Amino acid sequence: MDFQILGDDTLRIKGKKVNLAIDPKEKITKFDAEAILLTDKVFDASRVNDYRVIVEGPGEYEVSGIKITAIKSDGGLIYELVSEGANILVARASALEKTPADKLDDYKIVVVNADSELNQTVITAMEPRVVVLYGKMKNEGAKKLGSTTTTVSSKFSLSEDKLPEELEVMLLG
């Protein structure tokens, strides 16, 4: 899977069969995606070409072979994605802050928009192999997770068979 940051808060997740847009905003270049996932009330769907569905409420969805479960939290929606054998969580730090750790499963990849202070207890309870941080507090979040990573990239790729054994923190920006 490819993870790419577009603008400040828009994320594109590209799998073998599906492209997902997370919180598309006004000032980004248009791109193709089959589904738009919203963790923020402010979005601009006109920035995404050819989408079939906008997920903005809790429930279970399937788009091009990827299973999407949207879970309501006090701070917004949290998404569980099951694709290519990987369990992925996508959320805002503010939503995770208000979600008890026992309400979340284990995920191989955790993608967090660090829009507020990161609760490392919630993140580590999910036992991820990779944490992808983006947003205004990504560097502080990486430090809280014990990472010395300071390299920020606009895009990177992960595959199920090449996930690290130990927790690795990636920064998008």
N, CA, C and O atoms as a DFTB+ gen file, in Angstrom:
692 C
 N C O
     1  1       0.832      -1.180       0.000
     2  2       0.000       0.000       0.000
     3  2       0.876       1.243       0.000
     4  3       1.949       1.281       0.603
     5  1       0.382       2.251      -0.695
     6  2       1.077       3.540      -0.726
     7  2       0.307       4.532       0.135
     8  3      -0.922       4.587       0.099
     9  1       1.047       5.309       0.903
    10  2       0.474       6.368       1.723
    11  2       1.084       7.677       1.239
    12  3       2.306       7.817       1.189
    13  1       0.226       8.640       0.882
    14  2       0.716       9.907       0.342
    15  2      -0.054      11.060       0.971
    16  3      -1.282      11.031       1.047
    17  1       0.677      12.073       1.420
    18  2       0.059      13.272       1.981
    19  2      -0.134      14.279       0.848
    20  3       0.771      14.503       0.045
    21  1      -1.312      14.877       0.793
    22  2      -1.629      15.892      -0.199
    23  2      -2.124      17.110       0.578
    24  3      -3.197      17.051       1.178
    25  1      -1.392      18.181       0.583
    26  2      -1.784      19.331       1.411
    27  2      -1.467      19.044       2.863
    28  3      -0.623      18.202       3.168
    29  1      -2.152      19.752       3.766
    30  2      -1.867      19.603       5.195
    31  2      -2.547      18.388       5.827
    32  3      -1.944      17.677       6.631
    33  1      -3.808      18.159       5.456
    34  2      -4.598      17.146       6.140
    35  2      -5.203      16.087       5.235
    36  3      -5.945      15.231       5.716
    37  1      -4.914      16.115       3.961
    38  2      -5.492      15.143       3.044
    39  2      -4.518      13.999       2.831
    40  3      -3.336      14.206       2.556
    41  1      -5.035      12.802       2.964
    42  2      -4.210      11.616       2.796
    43  2      -4.802      10.763       1.685
    44  3      -6.020      10.654       1.546
    45  1      -3.928      10.169       0.907
    46  2      -4.344       9.215      -0.122
    47  2      -3.723       7.874       0.234
    48  3      -2.515       7.765       0.446
    49  1      -4.569       6.861       0.295
    50  2      -4.096       5.495       0.533
    51  2      -4.409       4.706      -0.723
    52  3      -5.563       4.609      -1.141
    53  1      -3.372       4.147      -1.318
    54  2      -3.530       3.424      -2.573
    55  2      -3.128       1.972      -2.369
    56  3      -1.999       1.668      -1.983
    57  1      -4.084       1.079      -2.638
    58  2      -3.817      -0.344      -2.592
    59  2      -3.756      -0.892      -4.001
    60  3      -3.784      -0.131      -4.968
    61  1      -3.674      -2.215      -4.124
    62  2      -3.612      -2.832      -5.449
    63  2      -4.888      -2.584      -6.244
    64  3      -4.839      -2.410      -7.462
    65  1      -6.041      -2.568      -5.555
    66  2      -7.317      -2.460      -6.252
    67  2      -8.114      -1.207      -5.909
    68  3      -9.162      -0.970      -6.510
    69  1      -7.651      -0.408      -4.967
    70  2      -8.478       0.703      -4.490
    71  2      -7.629       1.913      -4.098
    72  3      -6.509       1.780      -3.605
    73  1      -8.197       3.092      -4.333
    74  2      -7.626       4.350      -3.847
    75  2      -8.629       4.955      -2.878
    76  3      -9.820       5.038      -3.177
    77  1      -8.146       5.377      -1.719
    78  2      -9.002       6.022      -0.733
    79  2      -8.515       7.446      -0.504
    80  3      -7.312       7.697      -0.440
    81  1      -9.454       8.372      -0.383
    82  2      -9.142       9.758      -0.046
    83  2      -9.592       9.998       1.386
    84  3     -10.750       9.761       1.727
    85  1      -8.676      10.468       2.222
    86  2      -9.005      10.787       3.605
    87  2      -9.042      12.312       3.731
    88  3      -8.026      12.978       3.534
    89  1     -10.204      12.855       4.056
    90  2     -10.396      14.296       4.288
    91  2      -9.862      15.197       3.171
    92  3      -8.987      16.025       3.425
    93  1     -10.373      15.053       1.931
    94  2      -9.894      15.949       0.867
    95  2     -10.248      17.406       1.175
    96  3     -11.354      17.711       1.622
    97  1      -9.295      18.288       0.928
    98  2      -9.476      19.712       1.205
    99  2      -9.385      20.514      -0.079
   100  3      -8.973      20.010      -1.123
   101  1      -9.776      21.767       0.023
   102  2      -9.914      22.665      -1.117
   103  2      -8.629      22.912      -1.904
   104  3      -8.685      22.996      -3.131
   105  1      -7.495      23.029      -1.259
   106  2      -6.278      23.497      -1.934
   107  2      -5.366      22.384      -2.441
   108  3      -4.165      22.601      -2.599
   109  1      -5.909      21.209      -2.696
   110  2      -5.074      20.120      -3.196
   111  2      -5.346      19.887      -4.674
   112  3      -6.383      20.294      -5.199
   113  1      -4.408      19.232      -5.334
   114  2      -4.585      18.831      -6.725
   115  2      -5.625      17.716      -6.777
   116  3      -5.667      16.862      -5.891
   117  1      -6.460      17.722      -7.808
   118  2      -7.457      16.673      -7.955
   119  2      -6.779      15.315      -8.149
   120  3      -5.715      15.222      -8.760
   121  1      -7.408      14.269      -7.622
   122  2      -6.891      12.916      -7.807
   123  2      -8.054      11.933      -7.821
   124  3      -9.169      12.271      -7.424
   125  1      -7.786      10.710      -8.282
   126  2      -8.813       9.671      -8.381
   127  2      -8.862       8.846      -7.104
   128  3      -7.827       8.528      -6.519
   129  1     -10.066       8.506      -6.680
   130  2     -10.251       7.597      -5.544
   131  2     -11.648       6.991      -5.640
   132  3     -12.587       7.641      -6.100
   133  1     -11.772       5.755      -5.207
   134  2     -13.065       5.086      -5.224
   135  2     -13.936       5.511      -4.049
   136  3     -15.163       5.500      -4.151
   137  1     -13.307       5.889      -2.926
   138  2     -14.072       6.263      -1.737
   139  2     -13.408       7.423      -1.017
   140  3     -12.188       7.581      -1.046
   141  1     -14.237       8.230      -0.371
   142  2     -13.772       9.330       0.470
   143  2     -14.148       8.984       1.904
   144  3     -15.313       8.715       2.198
   145  1     -13.155       8.990       2.800
   146  2     -13.389       8.732       4.224
   147  2     -13.206      10.042       4.970
   148  3     -12.199      10.729       4.799
   149  1     -14.175      10.380       5.788
   150  2     -14.132      11.662       6.489
   151  2     -13.904      11.484       7.984
   152  3     -14.649      10.777       8.662
   153  1     -12.863      12.137       8.482
   154  2     -12.640      12.230       9.919
   155  2     -12.863      13.668      10.367
   156  3     -12.847      13.970      11.560
   157  1     -13.070      14.547       9.398
   158  2     -13.230      15.974       9.632
   159  2     -14.521      16.425       8.948
   160  3     -14.874      15.915       7.885
   161  1     -15.216      17.369       9.552
   162  2     -16.464      17.871       8.959
   163  2     -16.219      18.796       7.774
   164  3     -17.115      19.019       6.959
   165  1     -15.002      19.337       7.677
   166  2     -14.654      20.240       6.580
   167  2     -13.940      19.433       5.500
   168  3     -12.871      18.870       5.738
   169  1     -14.544      19.383       4.301
   170  2     -13.935      18.638       3.202
   171  2     -14.423      19.211       1.888
   172  3     -15.375      19.991       1.851
   173  1     -13.757      18.815       0.800
   174  2     -14.134      19.264      -0.530
   175  2     -14.107      18.061      -1.467
   176  3     -13.056      17.709      -2.002
   177  1     -15.256      17.435      -1.664
   178  2     -15.348      16.237      -2.500
   179  2     -15.028      16.536      -3.965
   180  3     -14.708      15.618      -4.720
   181  1     -15.108      17.797      -4.377
   182  2     -14.815      18.140      -5.773
   183  2     -13.341      17.938      -6.117
   184  3     -12.982      17.971      -7.294
   185  1     -12.486      17.733      -5.130
   186  2     -11.059      17.509      -5.358
   187  2     -10.768      16.046      -5.698
   188  3      -9.633      15.697      -6.022
   189  1     -11.804      15.180      -5.622
   190  2     -11.632      13.751      -5.873
   191  2     -12.464      13.361      -7.094
   192  3     -13.670      13.604      -7.142
   193  1     -11.807      12.759      -8.072
   194  2     -12.469      12.298      -9.289
   195  2     -12.979      10.875      -9.122
   196  3     -12.336      10.055      -8.465
   197  1     -14.125      10.580      -9.710
   198  2     -14.646       9.218      -9.863
   199  2     -14.941       8.463      -8.564
   200  3     -14.951       7.232      -8.567
   201  1     -15.180       9.169      -7.456
   202  2     -15.494       8.441      -6.224
   203  2     -16.910       7.877      -6.301
   204  3     -17.799       8.448      -6.932
   205  1     -17.088       6.730      -5.634
   206  2     -18.399       6.071      -5.628
   207  2     -19.139       6.279      -4.318
   208  3     -20.368       6.218      -4.287
   209  1     -18.415       6.524      -3.241
   210  2     -19.054       6.639      -1.936
   211  2     -18.282       7.624      -1.055
   212  3     -17.056       7.711      -1.125
   213  1     -19.020       8.358      -0.231
   214  2     -18.437       9.181       0.820
   215  2     -18.861       8.549       2.137
   216  3     -20.053       8.442       2.426
   217  1     -17.890       8.133       2.930
   218  2     -18.180       7.520       4.224
   219  2     -18.073       8.611       5.282
   220  3     -16.986       9.108       5.574
   221  1     -19.222       8.975       5.853
   222  2     -19.231      10.032       6.852
   223  2     -20.054       9.651       8.081
   224  3     -20.415      10.507       8.888
   225  1     -20.344       8.360       8.213
   226  2     -21.091       7.887       9.372
   227  2     -20.683       6.472       9.717
   228  3     -20.070       5.783       8.902
   229  1     -21.020       6.029      10.929
   230  2     -20.632       4.680      11.338
   231  2     -21.312       3.614      10.489
   232  3     -22.407       3.820       9.964
   233  1     -20.649       2.482      10.364
   234  2     -21.206       1.369       9.611
   235  2     -20.123       0.544       8.962
   236  3     -18.932       0.802       9.139
   237  1     -20.551      -0.461       8.201
   238  2     -19.618      -1.324       7.477
   239  2     -19.814      -1.119       5.989
   240  3     -20.943      -1.062       5.502
   241  1     -18.716      -1.009       5.276
   242  2     -18.738      -0.729       3.846
   243  2     -17.730      -1.647       3.167
   244  3     -16.797      -2.141       3.800
   245  1     -17.926      -1.867       1.884
   246  2     -16.928      -2.574       1.090
   247  2     -16.799      -1.851      -0.237
   248  3     -17.783      -1.604      -0.933
   249  1     -15.562      -1.517      -0.569
   250  2     -15.278      -0.791      -1.802
   251  2     -14.108      -1.481      -2.482
   252  3     -13.013      -1.548      -1.924
   253  1     -14.332      -1.991      -3.676
   254  2     -13.279      -2.632      -4.476
   255  2     -12.463      -3.643      -3.683
   256  3     -11.239      -3.696      -3.807
   257  1     -13.140      -4.441      -2.871
   258  2     -12.461      -5.507      -2.145
   259  2     -11.863      -5.117      -0.809
   260  3     -11.319      -5.976      -0.115
   261  1     -11.943      -3.859      -0.426
   262  2     -11.432      -3.449       0.879
   263  2     -12.620      -3.294       1.827
   264  3     -13.611      -2.641       1.499
   265  1     -12.504      -3.899       2.993
   266  2     -13.560      -3.803       3.997
   267  2     -13.270      -2.581       4.866
   268  3     -12.172      -2.434       5.403
   269  1     -14.268      -1.710       4.995
   270  2     -14.127      -0.481       5.777
   271  2     -15.168      -0.506       6.882
   272  3     -16.362      -0.644       6.613
   273  1     -14.724      -0.375       8.117
   274  2     -15.638      -0.260       9.247
   275  2     -15.417       1.105       9.876
   276  3     -14.310       1.427      10.305
   277  1     -16.472       1.906       9.929
   278  2     -16.402       3.239      10.543
   279  2     -17.026       3.147      11.934
   280  3     -18.176       2.735      12.086
   281  1     -16.256       3.533      12.937
   282  2     -16.679       3.449      14.337
   283  2     -16.831       4.864      14.870
   284  3     -15.932       5.691      14.715
   285  1     -17.967       5.144      15.498
   286  2     -18.211       6.469      16.071
   287  2     -17.493       6.573      17.408
   288  3     -17.565       5.673      18.244
   289  1     -16.802       7.688      17.591
   290  2     -16.140       7.988      18.852
   291  2     -16.567       9.398      19.235
   292  3     -17.097      10.128      18.398
   293  1     -16.348       9.789      20.471
   294  2     -16.716      11.149      20.895
   295  2     -16.024      12.211      20.053
   296  3     -16.568      13.296      19.848
   297  1     -14.827      11.903      19.565
   298  2     -14.054      12.884      18.803
   299  2     -14.224      12.773      17.301
   300  3     -13.567      13.510      16.566
   301  1     -15.081      11.881      16.811
   302  2     -15.264      11.720      15.369
   303  2     -15.299      10.261      14.977
   304  3     -15.608       9.397      15.798
   305  1     -14.981       9.984      13.723
   306  2     -14.987       8.618      13.224
   307  2     -13.588       8.024      13.224
   308  3     -12.598       8.711      12.976
   309  1     -13.533       6.739      13.508
   310  2     -12.309       5.959      13.446
   311  2     -12.570       4.866      12.416
   312  3     -13.621       4.225      12.439
   313  1     -11.614       4.652      11.511
   314  2     -11.803       3.673      10.440
   315  2     -10.896       2.473      10.619
   316  3      -9.703       2.609      10.887
   317  1     -11.482       1.296      10.465
   318  2     -10.735       0.049      10.387
   319  2     -10.783      -0.388       8.928
   320  3     -11.861      -0.521       8.348
   321  1      -9.631      -0.605       8.347
   322  2      -9.538      -1.060       6.958
   323  2      -8.907      -2.440       6.948
   324  3      -7.906      -2.678       7.624
   325  1      -9.487      -3.343       6.186
   326  2      -8.887      -4.660       6.003
   327  2      -8.648      -4.815       4.509
   328  3      -9.583      -4.910       3.714
   329  1      -7.356      -4.837       4.146
   330  2      -6.983      -4.923       2.740
   331  2      -5.654      -5.624       2.608
   332  3      -4.741      -5.413       3.406
   333  1      -5.555      -6.454       1.601
   334  2      -4.292      -7.123       1.286
   335  2      -3.692      -7.801       2.514
   336  3      -2.472      -7.833       2.679
   337  1      -4.552      -8.339       3.371
   338  2      -4.086      -9.069       4.543
   339  2      -3.644      -8.206       5.697
   340  3      -3.172      -8.733       6.704
   341  1      -3.778      -6.895       5.590
   342  2      -3.339      -6.006       6.655
   343  2      -4.537      -5.326       7.310
   344  3      -5.453      -4.864       6.631
   345  1      -4.515      -5.274       8.639
   346  2      -5.501      -4.496       9.385
   347  2      -4.907      -3.112       9.605
   348  3      -3.809      -2.972      10.143
   349  1      -5.647      -2.092       9.181
   350  2      -5.160      -0.719       9.259
   351  2      -6.185       0.117      10.001
   352  3      -7.385      -0.009       9.756
   353  1      -5.728       0.963      10.903
   354  2      -6.598       1.902      11.586
   355  2      -6.262       3.298      11.085
   356  3      -5.090       3.658      10.978
   357  1      -7.296       4.091      10.776
   358  2      -7.122       5.477      10.346
   359  2      -7.973       6.345      11.260
   360  3      -9.179       6.128      11.382
   361  1      -7.340       7.343      11.911
   362  2      -8.087       8.184      12.851
   363  2      -7.356       9.493      13.093
   364  3      -6.199       9.665      12.710
   365  1      -8.057      10.399      13.731
   366  2      -7.457      11.626      14.255
   367  2      -7.035      11.348      15.697
   368  3      -7.678      10.566      16.398
   369  1      -5.968      11.983      16.131
   370  2      -5.517      11.826      17.517
   371  2      -6.615      12.260      18.482
   372  3      -6.781      11.651      19.539
   373  1      -7.363      13.301      18.135
   374  2      -8.431      13.790      19.005
   375  2      -9.536      12.743      19.179
   376  3     -10.148      12.678      20.245
   377  1      -9.803      11.932      18.165
   378  2     -10.800      10.861      18.276
   379  2     -10.259       9.700      19.100
   380  3     -10.990       9.108      19.895
   381  1      -8.987       9.371      18.917
   382  2      -8.380       8.282      19.687
   383  2      -8.292       8.627      21.164
   384  3      -8.423       7.753      22.021
   385  1      -8.070       9.898      21.459
   386  2      -7.959      10.367      22.842
   387  2      -9.207      10.020      23.642
   388  3      -9.130       9.741      24.839
   389  1     -10.357      10.040      22.973
   390  2     -11.634       9.813      23.654
   391  2     -12.149       8.385      23.486
   392  3     -13.304       8.097      23.800
   393  1     -11.291       7.493      22.989
   394  2     -11.690       6.110      22.766
   395  2     -10.925       5.202      23.724
   396  3      -9.694       5.198      23.709
   397  1     -11.628       4.432      24.559
   398  2     -10.931       3.513      25.466
   399  2     -10.118       2.483      24.673
   400  3     -10.578       1.963      23.656
   401  1      -8.915       2.200      25.150
   402  2      -8.014       1.272      24.457
   403  2      -8.652      -0.103      24.265
   404  3      -8.370      -0.776      23.274
   405  1      -9.505      -0.530      25.195
   406  2     -10.123      -1.853      25.074
   407  2     -11.202      -1.917      23.983
   408  3     -11.697      -3.000      23.672
   409  1     -11.566      -0.784      23.409
   410  2     -12.544      -0.751      22.313
   411  2     -11.882      -0.963      20.950
   412  3     -12.567      -1.120      19.940
   413  1     -10.547      -0.965      20.927
   414  2      -9.807      -1.090      19.673
   415  2      -9.092      -2.433      19.611
   416  3      -8.644      -2.960      20.628
   417  1      -8.993      -2.975      18.406
   418  2      -8.307      -4.244      18.187
   419  2      -6.817      -4.000      17.987
   420  3      -6.318      -2.892      18.187
   421  1      -6.119      -5.060      17.588
   422  2      -4.722      -4.945      17.194
   423  2      -4.683      -4.613      15.708
   424  3      -5.454      -5.167      14.924
   425  1      -3.793      -3.715      15.325
   426  2      -3.650      -3.311      13.936
   427  2      -2.180      -3.351      13.569
   428  3      -1.324      -2.970      14.367
   429  1      -1.889      -3.812      12.365
   430  2      -0.508      -3.837      11.904
   431  2      -0.028      -2.435      11.554
   432  3       1.133      -2.090      11.771
   433  1      -0.948      -1.625      11.004
   434  2      -0.602      -0.257      10.606
   435  2      -1.618       0.686      11.238
   436  3      -2.825       0.479      11.113
   437  1      -1.128       1.721      11.915
   438  2      -1.987       2.735      12.521
   439  2      -1.619       4.075      11.888
   440  3      -0.471       4.513      11.962
   441  1      -2.613       4.723      11.263
   442  2      -2.418       5.998      10.574
   443  2      -3.163       7.061      11.372
   444  3      -4.380       6.981      11.539
   445  1      -2.419       8.067      11.869
   446  2      -3.023       9.063      12.750
   447  2      -2.732      10.470      12.261
   448  3      -1.584      10.835      12.009
   449  1      -3.800      11.258      12.130
   450  2      -3.657      12.694      11.912
   451  2      -3.434      13.285      13.296
   452  3      -4.357      13.339      14.109
   453  1      -2.228      13.721      13.560
   454  2      -1.868      14.259      14.872
   455  2      -2.388      15.689      14.989
   456  3      -1.619      16.650      14.996
   457  1      -3.716      15.807      15.082
   458  2      -4.354      17.114      15.198
   459  2      -4.356      17.623      16.632
   460  3      -4.655      18.791      16.879
   461  1      -4.023      16.751      17.574
   462  2      -3.904      17.119      18.982
   463  2      -2.832      16.218      19.596
   464  3      -2.220      15.403      18.907
   465  1      -2.620      16.375      20.884
   466  2      -1.602      15.580      21.553
   467  2      -1.927      14.096      21.435
   468  3      -3.077      13.688      21.604
   469  1      -0.916      13.299      21.148
   470  2      -1.083      11.870      20.927
   471  2      -1.076      11.122      22.254
   472  3      -0.212      11.359      23.098
   473  1      -2.034      10.220      22.441
   474  2      -2.077       9.364      23.617
   475  2      -1.340       8.070      23.272
   476  3      -1.905       7.169      22.653
   477  1      -0.073       7.990      23.678
   478  2       0.744       6.843      23.281
   479  2       0.242       5.543      23.882
   480  3       0.504       4.483      23.315
   481  1      -0.469       5.575      25.008
   482  2      -1.007       4.358      25.614
   483  2      -2.018       3.695      24.684
   484  3      -2.015       2.474      24.526
   485  1      -2.873       4.492      24.077
   486  2      -3.873       3.954      23.150
   487  2      -3.175       3.358      21.929
   488  3      -3.546       2.279      21.467
   489  1      -2.172       4.053      21.410
   490  2      -1.447       3.577      20.217
   491  2      -0.725       2.267      20.522
   492  3      -0.867       1.299      19.776
   493  1       0.033       2.223      21.588
   494  2       0.813       1.022      21.882
   495  2      -0.073      -0.159      22.255
   496  3       0.325      -1.305      22.048
   497  1      -1.257       0.086      22.797
   498  2      -2.182      -1.009      23.125
   499  2      -2.645      -1.755      21.874
   500  3      -3.027      -2.922      21.950
   501  1      -2.610      -1.083      20.727
   502  2      -3.018      -1.723      19.471
   503  2      -1.901      -2.577      18.873
   504  3      -2.123      -3.280      17.888
   505  1      -0.719      -2.523      19.451
   506  2       0.450      -3.306      19.034
   507  2       0.767      -3.187      17.542
   508  3       0.954      -4.201      16.870
   509  1       0.830      -1.961      17.019
   510  2       1.132      -1.811      15.589
   511  2       2.595      -2.101      15.284
   512  3       3.459      -1.991      16.155
   513  1       2.857      -2.470      14.046
   514  2       4.236      -2.625      13.580
   515  2       4.698      -1.314      12.953
   516  3       5.885      -0.990      12.972
   517  1       3.727      -0.549      12.387
   518  2       4.039       0.747      11.778
   519  2       2.992       1.767      12.225
   520  3       1.792       1.495      12.187
   521  1       3.462       2.945      12.649
   522  2       2.585       4.065      12.940
   523  2       2.941       5.171      11.954
   524  3       4.092       5.598      11.866
   525  1       1.933       5.626      11.215
   526  2       2.099       6.706      10.246
   527  2       1.477       7.951      10.858
   528  3       0.282       7.974      11.151
   529  1       2.284       8.985      11.052
   530  2       1.791      10.226      11.638
   531  2       1.852      11.346      10.614
   532  3       2.835      11.480       9.885
   533  1       0.800      12.148      10.564
   534  2       0.786      13.360       9.765
   535  2      -0.029      14.383      10.537
   536  3      -0.691      14.027      11.512
   537  1       0.000      15.638      10.129
   538  2      -0.732      16.677      10.837
   539  2       0.208      17.558      11.634
   540  3       1.417      17.332      11.678
   541  1      -0.374      18.565      12.262
   542  2       0.428      19.618      12.887
   543  2       1.270      19.149      14.069
   544  3       2.277      19.788      14.371
   545  1       0.909      18.071      14.747
   546  2       1.676      17.623      15.919
   547  2       2.371      16.279      15.691
   548  3       2.595      15.524      16.637
   549  1       2.712      15.984      14.432
   550  2       3.329      14.687      14.109
   551  2       4.686      14.498      14.789
   552  3       4.986      13.404      15.268
   553  1       5.501      15.539      14.835
   554  2       6.830      15.407      15.453
   555  2       6.724      15.135      16.948
   556  3       7.455      14.299      17.480
   557  1       5.820      15.834      17.627
   558  2       5.611      15.600      19.059
   559  2       5.091      14.184      19.295
   560  3       5.483      13.526      20.258
   561  1       4.205      13.719      18.410
   562  2       3.663      12.366      18.513
   563  2       4.741      11.309      18.365
   564  3       4.750      10.314      19.089
   565  1       5.655      11.529      17.416
   566  2       6.755      10.583      17.207
   567  2       7.633      10.498      18.454
   568  3       8.050       9.409      18.850
   569  1       7.912      11.642      19.070
   570  2       8.726      11.647      20.299
   571  2       8.029      10.890      21.417
   572  3       8.673      10.145      22.156
   573  1       6.704      11.074      21.552
   574  2       5.957      10.372      22.599
   575  2       6.013       8.861      22.415
   576  3       5.979       8.106      23.386
   577  1       6.100       8.429      21.165
   578  2       6.183       6.991      20.876
   579  2       7.619       6.473      20.973
   580  3       7.883       5.304      20.693
   581  1       8.536       7.347      21.369
   582  2       9.924       6.940      21.556
   583  2      10.728       6.879      20.285
   584  3      11.801       6.276      20.258
   585  1      10.230       7.492      19.230
   586  2      10.922       7.455      17.952
   587  2      11.901       8.612      17.833
   588  3      11.628       9.728      18.275
   589  1      13.025       8.329      17.240
   590  2      13.999       9.385      16.949
   591  2      13.895       9.804      15.491
   592  3      14.715      10.577      14.995
   593  1      12.876       9.284      14.808
   594  2      12.653       9.590      13.399
   595  2      12.366      11.076      13.214
   596  3      11.465      11.628      13.844
   597  1      13.129      11.702      12.359
   598  2      12.856      13.104      12.040
   599  2      12.676      13.283      10.537
   600  3      12.389      14.385      10.068
   601  1      12.844      12.201       9.785
   602  2      12.690      12.267       8.345
   603  2      11.214      12.327       7.994
   604  3      10.439      11.446       8.366
   605  1      10.834      13.368       7.279
   606  2       9.453      13.542       6.857
   607  2       9.417      13.349       5.349
   608  3      10.195      13.958       4.614
   609  1       8.505      12.498       4.897
   610  2       8.375      12.200       3.481
   611  2       6.958      12.530       3.037
   612  3       6.044      12.576       3.861
   613  1       6.767      12.761       1.742
   614  2       5.424      13.020       1.243
   615  2       4.719      11.724       0.844
   616  3       3.500      11.704       0.671
   617  1       5.491      10.637       0.697
   618  2       4.906       9.373       0.261
   619  2       5.818       8.222       0.661
   620  3       7.041       8.363       0.653
   621  1       5.234       7.099       1.006
   622  2       6.000       5.871       1.181
   623  2       5.100       4.673       0.969
   624  3       3.874       4.786       0.983
   625  1       5.723       3.527       0.775
   626  2       4.993       2.289       0.492
   627  2       5.295       1.250       1.561
   628  3       6.404       1.181       2.092
   629  1       4.290       0.448       1.863
   630  2       4.424      -0.663       2.796
   631  2       3.784      -1.886       2.172
   632  3       2.794      -1.774       1.448
   633  1       4.341      -3.045       2.447
   634  2       3.686      -4.277       2.029
   635  2       3.615      -5.216       3.221
   636  3       4.472      -5.186       4.104
   637  1       2.592      -6.043       3.235
   638  2       2.316      -6.952       4.346
   639  2       3.526      -7.826       4.678
   640  3       3.821      -8.058       5.850
   641  1       4.213      -8.304       3.667
   642  2       5.333      -9.218       3.910
   643  2       6.626      -8.503       4.300
   644  3       7.608      -9.161       4.641
   645  1       6.645      -7.180       4.255
   646  2       7.871      -6.449       4.595
   647  2       7.689      -5.496       5.774
   648  3       8.443      -4.533       5.913
   649  1       6.697      -5.757       6.623
   650  2       6.508      -4.920       7.802
   651  2       7.634      -5.190       8.797
   652  3       8.080      -6.330       8.932
   653  1       8.095      -4.159       9.490
   654  2       9.191      -4.355      10.447
   655  2       8.732      -5.180      11.654
   656  3       7.544      -5.216      11.974
   657  1       9.676      -5.836      12.312
   658  2       9.367      -6.628      13.493
   659  2       9.089      -5.740      14.693
   660  3       8.212      -6.038      15.503
   661  1       9.835      -4.652      14.806
   662  2       9.680      -3.695      15.907
   663  2       8.882      -2.493      15.425
   664  3       8.825      -2.224      14.225
   665  1       8.266      -1.769      16.354
   666  2       7.484      -0.585      16.007
   667  2       8.342       0.423      15.258
   668  3       9.441       0.774      15.688
   669  1       7.815       0.881      14.126
   670  2       8.482       1.902      13.329
   671  2       7.504       3.050      13.115
   672  3       6.332       2.831      12.809
   673  1       8.001       4.285      13.278
   674  2       7.166       5.471      13.112
   675  2       7.576       6.182      11.831
   676  3       8.751       6.484      11.622
   677  1       6.590       6.445      10.976
   678  2       6.816       7.160       9.716
   679  2       6.098       8.504       9.798
   680  3       4.993       8.596      10.333
   681  1       6.733       9.540       9.266
   682  2       6.140      10.879       9.270
   683  2       5.845      11.322       7.861
   684  3       6.705      11.255       6.983
   685  1       4.623      11.777       7.645
   686  2       4.219      12.337       6.343
   687  2       4.028      13.832       6.499
   688  3       3.443      14.300       7.475
   689  1       4.530      14.576       5.522
   690  2       4.343      16.023       5.590
   691  2       4.804      16.702       4.335
   692  3       4.716      17.925       4.227
